[in-house]
Amino acid sequence: MAQDVAGAQVGPLEDPAARRREHRAWYVYDWANSAFSTSVITVFSGPYLNSVAQNVADEAGRVALLWFEVAANSYFPFAVSLSVIAQALTLPIVGAAADRSQDKRRLLQGLVVVGALATVALFLVTGDRLQLGAVCLLVANAAFGAAAVVYDSFLPEIALPDERDGVSSRGWATGYAGGGLLLAVH
């Protein structure tokens, strides 16, 4: 078993029942977080933000997006691209922080709260608040990616080496089921 910086034992739980509880919690998180990618990013944000952008576009069909001027119908893809660049720059740092963290659950909780608040704030985006849409989308998507990195860092702590593929696969499948079900409900 590995030791952390302070010399304490770390690694998968020894009790199989406790490990199964941790596995179920891991699956439920994947179930819940997949709703963001399937419903918020894939279906609703694009048409919503692009329609707001088109309503406030200038005569040339362009709008301001942070420090750029873009075609109104490119508003959402451009904002998502900026959020992916932000992820590329920050996720390695988040991964290192998660690996060294003494309280990954609190780190995950903080990222989830930030992402959820930014997602909810998308409701406030109207023509005169179009920049808010870009900021909210950037923060929500970056927080989603960072939370996924922290979530993934739990796997070695909740599953033995020979369990990891199965636990990971069931988590992935549970996430797809949750995201797909919510998408069907929508």
C-alpha positions in Angstrom: 0.0 0.0 0.0 1.2 3.5 -0.8 2.0 6.2 1.7 1.2 9.9 1.4 3.6 12.7 2.1 3.0 12.5 5.8 3.6 8.7 5.8 -0.1 7.7 6.4 -1.5 4.7 4.5 -3.5 5.5 1.4 -5.1 3.4 -1.2 -8.2 1.3 -1.7 -10.4 0.5 1.2 -9.7 -2.9 2.7 -13.3 -3.7 3.5 -15.2 -5.0 0.4 -18.5 -3.6 1.6 -17.0 -0.1 2.1 -15.4 -0.3 -1.3 -18.8 -1.2 -2.9 -20.4 1.8 -1.2 -17.6 4.0 -2.6 -18.1 2.5 -6.0 -21.8 3.2 -5.9 -21.1 6.8 -4.9 -18.7 7.1 -7.8 -21.3 5.8 -10.2 -24.0 8.2 -8.9 -21.6 11.1 -9.4 -21.0 10.0 -13.0 -24.8 9.7 -13.5 -25.3 13.2 -12.3 -22.4 15.0 -14.1 -23.3 13.5 -17.4 -26.4 15.7 -17.5 -24.2 18.7 -18.0 -22.5 17.4 -21.1 -25.6 15.9 -22.7 -28.2 18.5 -21.9 -26.5 21.8 -21.1 -23.6 21.7 -23.5 -24.9 19.5 -26.3 -28.5 20.5 -26.6 -29.6 23.7 -24.8 -26.7 26.2 -24.6 -25.9 26.3 -28.2 -29.3 27.3 -29.6 -30.0 29.5 -26.6 -26.8 31.5 -26.7 -26.7 31.8 -30.5 -30.3 33.0 -30.5 -29.5 35.7 -27.9 -26.4 36.6 -30.0 -28.4 36.9 -33.2 -31.0 39.1 -31.5 -28.3 41.7 -30.5 -26.0 41.3 -33.5 -25.0 44.5 -35.4 -25.8 45.1 -39.1 -23.0 42.8 -40.2 -24.3 40.0 -38.0 -21.4 40.2 -35.4 -21.3 40.4 -31.7 -18.6 40.9 -29.0 -17.5 37.8 -27.2 -15.1 38.8 -24.5 -12.1 40.3 -26.4 -13.2 39.1 -29.8 -15.8 40.0 -32.4 -17.5 37.0 -33.9 -20.4 36.1 -36.2 -23.6 35.7 -34.1 -24.1 32.2 -35.2 -20.5 31.3 -34.1 -21.0 32.7 -30.6 -21.5 29.3 -28.9 -18.8 27.3 -30.7 -16.3 30.1 -30.1 -17.2 30.3 -26.4 -16.8 26.5 -26.1 -13.5 26.7 -27.9 -12.3 29.3 -25.4 -13.4 27.1 -22.5 -11.5 24.1 -23.9 -8.4 26.2 -24.2 -8.9 27.2 -20.5 -9.2 23.6 -19.7 -6.0 22.7 -21.5 -4.2 25.3 -19.5 -5.6 24.5 -16.1 -6.5 20.8 -15.9 -2.9 19.6 -15.5 -2.6 21.9 -12.5 -5.9 20.7 -11.1 -4.8 17.1 -11.6 -1.6 17.7 -9.7 -3.6 19.5 -7.0 -6.0 16.5 -6.7 -3.1 14.1 -6.5 -1.6 16.0 -3.6 -4.9 17.0 -1.9 -5.6 15.8 1.6 -9.4 16.5 1.0 -10.3 15.6 -2.6 -14.0 15.5 -1.7 -13.9 19.2 -0.7 -12.1 20.1 -3.9 -14.6 18.1 -5.9 -17.5 19.8 -4.0 -16.1 23.3 -4.7 -15.7 22.6 -8.4 -19.2 21.2 -8.6 -20.7 24.2 -6.8 -18.8 26.7 -9.0 -19.9 24.8 -12.2 -23.5 24.5 -11.0 -23.7 28.2 -10.1 -22.2 29.2 -13.5 -24.7 26.9 -15.3 -27.7 28.4 -13.4 -26.4 31.9 -14.1 -26.9 31.2 -17.8 -30.6 31.8 -17.1 -29.7 35.5 -16.6 -28.3 35.8 -20.2 -30.3 38.2 -22.3 -29.4 40.5 -25.1 -27.8 43.1 -22.8 -26.0 40.4 -20.9 -24.4 38.5 -23.8 -20.9 38.7 -22.3 -22.3 37.1 -19.1 -23.2 34.1 -21.3 -19.6 33.6 -22.5 -18.2 34.0 -18.9 -20.8 31.6 -17.5 -20.2 29.0 -20.2 -16.4 29.3 -19.9 -16.5 28.9 -16.1 -19.1 26.1 -16.1 -17.3 24.0 -18.7 -13.9 24.6 -17.1 -15.3 23.6 -13.7 -16.9 20.5 -15.3 -13.6 19.5 -16.7 -11.7 20.1 -13.5 -14.3 18.2 -11.5 -13.9 15.3 -13.9 -10.2 15.3 -13.3 -10.7 15.2 -9.5 -13.4 12.5 -9.8 -11.1 10.3 -11.9 -8.4 10.7 -9.3 -10.6 8.9 -6.8 -10.4 5.6 -8.7 -7.1 4.3 -7.3 -8.4 5.1 -3.8 -11.8 3.3 -4.1 -10.9 0.3 -6.2 -8.2 -2.4 -6.1 -6.0 -2.7 -9.2 -8.0 -5.7 -10.5 -11.3 -3.9 -9.9 -10.5 -0.6 -11.6 -11.4 -1.5 -15.2 -14.8 -2.8 -14.1 -15.5 0.1 -11.7 -14.5 2.6 -14.4 -16.6 0.9 -17.1 -19.7 0.8 -14.8 -19.2 4.4 -13.9 -19.0 5.4 -17.6 -22.0 3.3 -18.4 -24.0 4.7 -15.5 -23.1 8.2 -16.7 -24.2 7.6 -20.2 -27.5 6.1 -18.9 -28.1 9.1 -16.7 -27.2 11.7 -19.3 -29.3 9.8 -21.9 -32.3 9.5 -19.7 -32.3 13.2 -18.8 -31.9 14.0 -22.5 -34.9 11.8 -23.3 -36.9 13.5 -20.5 -36.0 16.9 -22.0 
